[in-house]
Amino acid sequence: VQPTPGGAFLIGESGLTWRWLPGLGTDGDLRLGLWGHTGTYGKFDGGTQHGVEGLYLIFDQTLWKPTSAKDDRRGLRTFLGYGYTDRSISPIYQHFAGGVTWTGLLPGRPYDVMGFTPQYARLSPVLGVPHNYELALETFYNLRLTTQVALQPDLQYIVNPGGQYPDALVGTLRLKVGL
């Protein structure tokens, strides 16, 4: 849904960061964000609404590192995320995500990152689509070629795209320059 011109996007985030917290063992953080847009939006029921708000919550935690060196980015990390907004104007009003990444999995490749994430989106019931959710399962490998260049193949399997389309398998290849 597109807002009318002239609105402003506002966002704020706060959180807690820890390092070597008893029980978790390694560094991580918990963030809460609130956002809003002051534009005018068309509602699915035909009316309009001035402004929309939402929130998100992200938990990010290192699970394991091969060394205790601060500058060593190698290791296994996980994250959990949740997002929410108004279902009367947004097709996706709830988003749940989780995932795991492994940096430096292969010997001699300390900057490469491999990851997997399932993501579940709740679709607005006002849309009238056959399915009220979309599920994406994604895996990637970020191959660091130089300090400024990376190549990232990505594969996703999407169940109920948009709540109405057949399941899809999507592959992409991304070239990142100027990391």
Salt bridges, closest charged atoms under 4 A:
GLU13 OE2 - ARG31 NE 3.84
ASP27 OD1 - ARG19 NH1 3.62
ASP27 OD2 - ARG77 NH1 3.56
ASP29 OD1 - ARG31 NH1 2.73
ASP60 OD2 - ARG77 NH2 2.94
ASP72 OD2 - ARG74 NH2 2.81
ASP112 OD2 - ARG109 NE 2.74
